[in-house]
Amino acid sequence: MTIYTTSWCGYCARLKRQLDRHGVPYVEVDIERHPEAAQFVMGVNRGNRTVPTVAFADGTVMTNPPMARVLGHLAGAA
């Protein structure tokens, strides 16, 4: 699972804390440091640089999802 973030995003920080608390591994990509990541985020969010954007291994993408939705998706993929 990859989480696209920015350094100043409070929603990103909250989701990462929740994932850490649940022991869920993820790769973080800061879209301000990686222009290709910003392009990906804009491509899946109708041109908006909305973070957190979460990309799962199965190709599913969620924008600013609640933790329960992330856990539910991971449980369904297992």
N, C-alpha and C positions, 0 to 999 in steps of 0.2 A: 504494500500500500504506500502510495506517495501522497504527501500533503504539500500543496503549494501555498506558501505563506508570504508575509512581509514581516519585517522586524517590529513594526509599530501596531500590528493588528491584534487587538484584544481578544477577538473571537478565536484567532489562531492559537494564541497562548492558552486560552481556556481549553480548547480541544486537545492540544498537546499534553496539558496537565492531566486531563481525564484519561487519555490513552496511556500515558505513563503509569497512572494509578492502577489501570486495569492490566498492565503488562503487555499492551498491544504494540508490536514493533511497527515502525514506519520509517520512511525516508522523507526528510524535509527538504524542500527546494524553495529558496527565497526568490520570488519572481523579479525582485528589484536587482538582483545580482546575475540573473540568468535570463537574458532576453528571449531565448527560445521557450523557456518555461512560461514567460508572460504571454507569448503568442499562443501557447497551448491553452492557458487559462482563458484568454479572450475568445479563442475558438469554441470553447464549450460553454461560454457564458454570454453569448450574443454580443460579443465585442467588449464586454466589461471585464475589468481586472479584479473580479470578486474573489476574495480569499476568506477563509480557507476553502480551497477546492481540493477534494479528495479523489484520487484515481486508484481504483482497485485493480488487481491482477487480471480479473475477468473482463476488464474494459469498461466497467460501470464507473460513472463519475457523479459525485455529489457535491453540491455547493453549500457551504456553511451548514452541514448536517448536524443534528443533535447526536449526542453520543449514543443514545439508544438505537438510532437508525444505523449508525456505523457498526455497532455490535451485532445488530440483527442481520445486517448484510454479511458480516464475517461468519456468523453462525450458519447462515444459509449456504455459504460457499464451502464450508468445511465438510 
